[in-house]
Amino acid sequence: MNSKELRSKKLSDEEIEILKNTYPLISIYRKSNPKLKQTNDKLYWADDKIKKEINIGTNAFLTLALLELGEYYRKFEEIDKNKYSYYTVYNNICKNQLQFYASNMRNEEGVFINKTDLTEPSSKDYVLESKDDKFKFSDQALLMAAFYKSSLFDDSKDTLAYNSFSLDILKMFLEYKQELYHLSTEELLKLSLGLNIFYDYSKNEDAYLLMIDLFELINENYVNHIELNSQLKVENLCLCYINAYLLYKNTGFIRYKDIMDKLNMELLKYYNEELGIFIKVKEKDPLKFSPTEICLYLLSLTLASQHSDTDSPSLSPIIASVYKKQLLNSGVILSWPEAPNLSDRERYNNFSLNSEDLLDESDFKPSYVASCDSINLASVFIKNVKYSERKTSFKQGKSSFYSEENIIPFFYIIYLNNISSH
């Protein structure tokens, strides 16, 4: 989407400056080459390397992440006009994304599905083709949450329509409730996540009852038999923990705190103290890790450390070791953005600009990791890394960009940080 489309709206000078010479993507493709091209001192994605499959679930996470980033920049309303402008810009981008999904990413039955972009470069109209009409309930739930969140931005005709549309999706869940009980555990966990996020935004009573009902099914079929499960995936275990945390936060019911404690004990069994990393002991390739797995494991333990009893052993050493060895030193991140400069409020605790609140540069970027500008590689996660017990080190995987292995962990980091600060 050319930024002129956004500049045609009634935006402030600050918002126009943000969009100047930038081209925000309306939708994100599945795969690309993270090697960037440089023209006139500006870096660009090499679009000839893009695999033009549009994954609707990943795009739902993308829009939710931008909406949550908007909430973060909303904090600057009274202290930094330029930073606060991102709140409006991100919300406008999200409106355009949601309109794109509604107009182009549905099948004849009206549900959101994955598609392939066959649009010719010279064409003004989108040409998208679906490989099949399969859909996931979890994708619909995430977009239900995104449409509702966007509807809270203002009371314009568009946002009122977004509110109505999100509630129509909820009606679909209620009508097909019996089908939900037969979904796989993995799909139930993702659907439960979408309902938790939607309830966080809407406080809708029907969503409240449905999310509790579905998590009780997850608890009965998954958590209660967790010690006997011989094919337990770390990613699913972390998703279950995060769902229990969100339910505890959304309902205040102690039983969800008890489930969190049980799941945390199970997560700790995967940590290998000798190697200082977690190992996927019940999976086919226990030493091969995706960025989503690494980030979800770290986030789950971080939440557990914040909600543990005062007499519980500290999780800090484990979190620090996994963070350093599996996230920083494994090569799963190709490059890091530079730290904010000294005049930037984000460089300071509480955005104060006071010298005593100044954060060290290493709090933003490890000194030994290259910056994007220095190596022309985007600051993204690669698909996976593998640990060698013989060499006691990680082997970096192929330099690649997969949208699901980037957008999804970004969303979890942003969203969980936002709600934990409430």
C-alpha positions as CSV (number, residue, x, y, z in Angstrom):
1,M,0.0,0.0,0.0
2,N,1.5,3.3,-1.1
3,S,1.7,5.7,1.8
4,K,-0.2,8.3,-0.2
5,E,-3.3,6.3,0.5
6,L,-2.9,7.1,4.2
7,R,-1.7,10.6,3.7
8,S,-5.0,11.4,2.0
9,K,-6.7,11.0,5.4
10,K,-6.8,13.9,7.8
11,L,-3.5,13.3,9.6
12,S,-1.4,15.7,11.6
13,D,2.0,17.0,10.5
14,E,3.7,14.5,12.9
15,E,1.7,11.6,11.4
16,I,2.5,12.6,7.9
17,E,6.2,12.8,8.8
18,I,6.1,9.2,10.1
19,L,4.6,8.0,6.8
20,K,6.9,10.1,4.6
21,N,9.0,7.9,2.3
22,T,7.6,4.7,3.9
23,Y,5.4,2.1,2.4
24,P,3.6,0.1,5.1
25,L,2.5,-3.4,4.0
26,I,-1.2,-4.0,3.8
27,S,-0.6,-7.7,4.2
28,I,2.5,-9.8,4.9
29,Y,3.6,-12.8,2.8
30,R,4.6,-16.2,4.1
31,K,8.3,-16.3,3.1
32,S,11.1,-14.0,1.9
33,N,14.8,-13.5,1.8
34,P,16.0,-11.3,4.8
35,K,18.9,-10.0,2.7
36,L,18.0,-6.3,2.1
37,K,18.7,-4.1,-1.0
38,Q,20.2,-0.7,-0.5
39,T,19.2,2.2,-2.8
40,N,20.0,5.9,-2.0
41,D,21.0,5.0,1.6
42,K,17.6,3.3,2.2
43,L,17.1,-0.4,2.8
44,Y,14.4,-2.4,1.0
45,W,13.1,-6.0,1.0
46,A,14.1,-7.9,-2.2
47,D,10.5,-8.4,-3.4
48,D,11.6,-10.8,-6.2
49,K,12.4,-13.3,-3.4
50,I,9.0,-13.2,-1.8
51,K,6.8,-16.3,-1.8
52,K,3.4,-14.7,-2.2
53,E,1.3,-16.9,0.0
54,I,-0.8,-14.9,2.4
55,N,-1.4,-16.7,5.7
56,I,-4.5,-15.2,7.3
57,G,-3.6,-16.4,10.8
58,T,-0.2,-14.7,10.7
59,N,-1.8,-11.5,9.4
60,A,-4.3,-11.5,12.2
61,F,-1.4,-11.6,14.6
62,L,0.2,-8.8,12.6
63,T,-2.8,-6.5,13.0
64,L,-3.2,-7.4,16.7
65,A,0.5,-6.6,17.2
66,L,0.1,-3.2,15.6
67,L,-3.0,-2.4,17.6
68,E,-1.2,-3.3,20.8
69,L,1.8,-1.2,19.7
70,G,-0.7,1.6,19.3
71,E,-1.7,1.1,22.9
72,Y,1.9,1.3,23.9
73,Y,2.4,4.7,22.1
74,R,-0.8,6.0,23.5
75,K,1.2,6.3,26.8
76,F,3.0,9.3,25.2
77,E,-0.1,11.5,24.8
78,E,1.0,14.0,27.4
79,I,4.7,13.7,27.1
80,D,5.8,13.3,23.5
81,K,3.7,14.5,20.6
82,N,5.8,12.7,18.0
83,K,5.7,9.4,19.7
84,Y,2.0,9.6,20.4
85,S,1.5,10.1,16.6
86,Y,2.3,6.4,16.1
87,Y,-0.9,5.6,18.0
88,T,-3.0,7.2,15.2
89,V,-0.8,5.9,12.4
90,Y,-0.9,2.3,13.5
91,N,-4.7,2.4,14.0
92,N,-5.2,3.8,10.5
93,I,-2.9,1.1,9.1
94,C,-4.9,-1.5,10.9
95,K,-8.2,-0.2,9.6
96,N,-6.8,-0.6,6.1
97,Q,-5.5,-4.1,6.8
98,L,-8.8,-5.3,8.2
99,Q,-10.7,-3.8,5.2
100,F,-8.3,-5.7,3.0
101,Y,-8.9,-9.0,4.8
102,A,-12.7,-8.6,4.7
103,S,-12.7,-7.7,1.0
104,N,-10.0,-10.2,-0.2
105,M,-9.3,-13.0,2.2
106,R,-12.6,-14.8,2.6
107,N,-14.2,-17.7,0.8
108,E,-17.8,-17.8,-0.5
109,E,-19.1,-18.8,2.9
110,G,-17.6,-15.6,4.3
111,V,-14.9,-17.2,6.5
112,F,-11.2,-16.1,6.4
113,I,-8.8,-18.5,4.6
114,N,-5.2,-18.5,3.3
115,K,-4.7,-17.3,-0.3
116,T,-2.0,-16.8,-2.9
117,D,-1.3,-13.4,-4.5
118,L,-1.3,-13.7,-8.3
119,T,-1.5,-9.9,-8.9
120,E,0.6,-8.6,-11.7
121,P,2.9,-5.7,-10.8
122,S,1.2,-3.4,-13.3
123,S,-2.3,-4.2,-12.1
124,K,-4.3,-1.9,-9.9
125,D,-6.6,-4.7,-8.8
126,Y,-5.8,-7.6,-6.4
127,V,-5.9,-11.1,-7.9
128,L,-5.9,-13.6,-5.0
129,E,-6.5,-17.3,-5.3
130,S,-7.4,-19.9,-2.6
131,K,-5.7,-23.3,-2.7
132,D,-8.6,-24.8,-0.8
133,D,-11.5,-23.6,1.3
134,K,-10.2,-25.0,4.6
135,F,-10.4,-22.6,7.5
136,K,-9.4,-22.5,11.1
137,F,-11.7,-21.4,13.9
138,S,-8.7,-20.0,15.7
139,D,-8.0,-17.6,12.8
140,Q,-11.6,-16.4,12.9
141,A,-11.2,-15.8,16.7
142,L,-8.0,-13.7,16.3
143,L,-9.7,-11.5,13.6
144,M,-12.8,-11.2,15.8
145,A,-10.5,-9.7,18.4
146,A,-8.7,-7.5,15.9
147,F,-12.0,-6.1,14.4
148,Y,-13.4,-5.4,17.9
149,K,-10.2,-3.7,19.1
150,S,-10.1,-1.5,16.0
151,S,-13.7,-0.5,16.6
152,L,-12.7,1.1,19.9
153,F,-10.5,3.6,18.1
154,D,-13.3,6.0,17.2
155,D,-17.1,6.1,16.5
156,S,-16.8,6.5,12.7
157,K,-19.0,4.5,10.3
158,D,-16.1,2.1,9.6
159,T,-15.4,1.3,13.2
160,L,-19.0,0.8,14.0
161,A,-19.2,-1.7,11.2
162,Y,-16.1,-3.5,12.6
163,N,-17.8,-3.8,15.9
164,S,-20.8,-5.4,14.3
165,F,-18.7,-7.7,12.2
166,S,-16.7,-9.0,15.2
167,L,-20.0,-9.8,17.0
168,D,-21.2,-11.7,13.9
169,I,-18.1,-13.9,14.2
170,L,-18.9,-14.5,17.9
171,K,-22.4,-15.6,16.8
172,M,-20.9,-18.1,14.4
173,F,-18.9,-19.6,17.3
174,L,-22.0,-19.9,19.4
175,E,-24.0,-21.5,16.6
176,Y,-21.2,-24.1,15.9
177,K,-20.3,-24.6,19.5
178,Q,-20.7,-28.4,19.3
179,E,-18.1,-28.6,16.5
180,L,-15.6,-26.7,18.7
181,Y,-15.5,-29.6,21.1
182,H,-14.0,-31.9,18.5
183,L,-11.0,-29.7,17.5
184,S,-7.4,-30.8,18.1
185,T,-5.7,-29.7,21.3
186,E,-3.5,-27.3,19.4
187,E,-6.4,-25.7,17.6
188,L,-8.4,-25.4,20.9
189,L,-5.4,-23.7,22.6
190,K,-5.2,-21.1,19.8
191,L,-9.0,-20.6,19.8
192,S,-8.9,-20.1,23.5
193,L,-6.2,-17.5,23.1
194,G,-8.4,-15.6,20.5
195,L,-11.4,-15.7,22.9
196,N,-9.3,-14.5,25.8
197,I,-8.0,-11.5,23.8
198,F,-11.5,-10.7,22.5
199,Y,-12.9,-10.8,26.1
200,D,-10.0,-8.6,27.3
201,Y,-11.1,-6.0,24.7
202,S,-14.9,-6.5,24.9
203,K,-15.9,-7.9,28.3
204,N,-18.6,-9.7,26.3
205,E,-20.6,-12.2,28.5
206,D,-21.1,-14.8,25.8
207,A,-17.4,-14.8,25.0
208,Y,-16.7,-15.1,28.8
209,L,-18.8,-18.3,29.1
210,L,-17.4,-19.8,25.9
211,M,-13.8,-19.3,26.8
212,I,-14.3,-20.8,30.2
213,D,-16.2,-23.8,28.7
214,L,-13.5,-24.5,26.1
215,F,-10.6,-24.2,28.6
216,E,-12.4,-26.6,30.9
217,L,-12.3,-29.0,28.0
218,I,-8.6,-28.4,27.5
219,N,-8.0,-28.9,31.2
220,E,-9.9,-32.2,31.2
221,N,-8.3,-33.6,28.1
222,Y,-4.8,-32.1,28.3
223,V,-3.7,-30.7,31.6
224,N,-5.2,-33.5,33.8
225,H,-3.3,-36.1,31.8
226,I,-0.1,-34.1,31.2
227,E,2.2,-36.4,33.1
228,L,1.1,-39.3,30.9
229,N,1.3,-37.5,27.6
230,S,4.2,-39.0,25.6
231,Q,3.9,-36.5,22.7
232,L,3.8,-33.2,24.6
233,K,5.0,-30.2,22.6
234,V,6.7,-27.4,24.4
235,E,4.9,-24.8,22.2
236,N,1.5,-26.3,23.2
237,L,2.5,-26.5,26.9
238,C,3.5,-22.8,26.8
239,L,0.3,-21.9,25.0
240,C,-1.7,-23.7,27.7
241,Y,0.2,-21.8,30.4
242,I,-0.4,-18.4,28.7
243,N,-4.1,-19.3,28.3
244,A,-4.4,-20.2,32.0
245,Y,-2.6,-16.9,32.9
246,L,-5.1,-14.9,30.7
247,L,-8.0,-16.7,32.2
248,Y,-6.7,-16.0,35.7
249,K,-6.3,-12.3,34.8
250,N,-9.7,-12.1,33.1
251,T,-11.7,-14.0,35.8
252,G,-9.7,-13.8,39.0
253,F,-10.5,-17.5,39.7
254,I,-7.8,-19.2,41.9
255,R,-8.3,-22.5,40.0
256,Y,-6.5,-21.0,37.0
257,K,-3.6,-19.9,39.2
258,D,-3.4,-23.6,40.4
259,I,-3.3,-24.7,36.8
260,M,-0.6,-22.2,36.1
261,D,1.5,-23.6,38.9
262,K,1.0,-27.2,37.6
263,L,2.0,-26.2,34.1
264,N,5.0,-24.3,35.4
265,M,6.3,-27.4,37.2
266,E,6.0,-29.3,33.9
267,L,7.8,-26.6,32.0
268,L,10.7,-26.7,34.4
269,K,11.2,-30.4,33.7
270,Y,12.4,-29.4,30.2
271,Y,15.2,-27.3,31.5
272,N,18.7,-29.0,31.4
273,E,20.8,-27.4,34.1
274,E,24.0,-28.8,32.7
275,L,23.5,-27.2,29.2
276,G,21.7,-24.1,30.5
277,I,18.9,-24.5,27.9
278,F,15.5,-26.3,27.7
279,I,15.3,-29.5,25.6
280,K,12.2,-30.8,23.9
281,V,12.6,-34.2,25.5
282,K,9.2,-35.6,24.2
283,E,9.6,-34.4,20.6
284,K,11.0,-35.9,17.4
285,D,13.9,-33.5,17.2
286,P,14.6,-32.4,20.8
287,L,17.6,-30.1,20.0
288,K,16.0,-28.2,17.1
289,F,14.3,-24.9,18.2
290,S,12.0,-22.4,16.5
291,P,12.0,-18.7,17.7
292,T,8.3,-19.2,18.7
293,E,9.2,-22.0,21.0
294,I,12.1,-20.1,22.5
295,C,10.1,-16.9,23.1
296,L,7.0,-18.7,24.4
297,Y,9.2,-20.7,26.9
298,L,10.8,-17.5,28.1
299,L,7.5,-15.6,28.3
300,S,5.9,-18.5,30.3
301,L,8.7,-18.6,32.8
302,T,8.7,-14.8,33.1
303,L,5.0,-14.8,33.9
304,A,5.5,-17.6,36.3
305,S,8.2,-15.7,38.1
306,Q,5.9,-12.7,38.5
307,H,3.1,-14.8,39.9
308,S,5.0,-17.3,42.0
309,D,4.6,-17.6,45.8
310,T,7.2,-15.7,47.9
311,D,8.7,-19.0,49.2
312,S,9.1,-20.5,45.7
313,P,12.7,-20.9,44.2
314,S,13.7,-18.0,42.0
315,L,13.3,-18.6,38.2
316,S,15.6,-15.8,37.3
317,P,18.8,-17.9,36.8
318,I,16.9,-20.2,34.4
319,I,15.3,-17.3,32.5
320,A,18.7,-15.5,32.2
321,S,20.4,-18.7,30.9
322,V,17.8,-19.5,28.3
323,Y,17.7,-15.9,27.2
324,K,21.4,-15.6,26.8
325,K,22.1,-19.1,25.3
326,Q,19.0,-19.9,23.2
327,L,17.9,-16.4,22.2
328,L,21.0,-14.1,22.1
329,N,23.8,-16.5,21.3
330,S,22.2,-19.1,19.1
331,G,22.0,-17.0,16.0
332,V,18.2,-17.2,15.8
333,I,18.2,-13.4,15.4
334,L,20.0,-12.1,12.3
335,S,20.6,-8.6,13.4
336,W,19.4,-6.1,16.0
337,P,18.2,-2.5,15.7
338,E,20.4,0.2,17.2
339,A,19.5,1.5,20.7
340,P,17.4,4.7,20.9
341,N,19.5,7.8,21.1
342,L,20.0,9.8,24.3
343,S,17.3,12.3,23.5
344,D,14.7,9.6,22.9
345,R,12.3,9.0,25.9
346,E,12.2,5.3,25.2
347,R,15.9,5.2,26.3
348,Y,14.8,6.0,29.9
349,N,12.8,4.3,32.6
350,N,9.3,5.7,32.8
351,F,10.2,7.8,29.7
352,S,11.5,10.5,32.1
353,L,14.6,11.9,30.3
354,N,16.2,12.1,33.7
355,S,19.9,11.0,33.7
356,E,19.3,8.7,36.7
357,D,16.8,6.8,34.6
358,L,19.0,6.3,31.6
359,L,19.1,2.7,30.4
360,D,22.4,1.3,29.2
361,E,22.8,0.7,25.5
362,S,23.2,-3.1,26.2
363,D,19.7,-3.1,27.5
364,F,18.5,-2.6,23.9
365,K,21.2,-4.4,21.8
366,P,23.9,-6.8,22.7
367,S,27.3,-5.2,21.7
368,Y,28.5,-8.4,19.9
369,V,25.4,-8.7,17.6
370,A,25.6,-6.8,14.2
371,S,23.1,-4.1,13.4
372,C,20.8,-4.2,10.4
373,D,22.6,-1.4,8.6
374,S,26.1,-2.9,8.9
375,I,25.3,-6.3,7.3
376,N,22.1,-5.5,5.3
377,L,20.2,-8.3,7.0
378,A,16.8,-7.5,8.4
379,S,16.3,-7.7,12.2
380,V,14.3,-10.9,12.1
381,F,14.1,-14.4,13.5
382,I,15.2,-17.2,11.2
383,K,13.2,-20.4,11.0
384,N,15.1,-22.5,13.5
385,V,18.5,-23.3,15.1
386,K,19.9,-26.6,16.2
387,Y,22.1,-27.4,19.3
388,S,25.1,-29.7,19.0
389,E,25.8,-31.6,22.2
390,R,29.2,-32.6,20.9
391,K,30.2,-29.0,20.1
392,T,28.1,-27.6,23.0
393,S,27.0,-24.8,20.7
394,F,24.2,-23.9,18.3
395,K,24.4,-24.3,14.5
396,Q,22.6,-21.3,12.8
397,G,20.0,-22.4,10.3
398,K,19.5,-20.9,6.9
399,S,19.1,-17.1,6.7
400,S,15.4,-17.0,5.9
401,F,12.3,-15.0,6.8
402,Y,9.1,-16.9,7.7
403,S,6.3,-14.6,8.7
404,E,4.7,-16.9,11.3
405,E,8.1,-17.4,13.1
406,N,8.4,-13.6,13.4
407,I,5.0,-12.0,13.8
408,I,3.6,-14.5,16.2
409,P,6.4,-14.2,18.9
410,F,6.4,-10.4,18.4
411,F,2.7,-10.3,19.2
412,Y,3.0,-12.4,22.4
413,I,5.9,-10.2,23.6
414,I,4.0,-6.9,23.0
415,Y,0.6,-8.1,24.2
416,L,1.8,-9.8,27.4
417,N,4.0,-6.8,28.2
418,N,1.0,-4.5,27.8
419,I,-1.4,-6.4,29.9
420,S,1.1,-7.2,32.7
421,S,1.7,-3.4,33.0
422,H,-2.0,-2.7,33.6
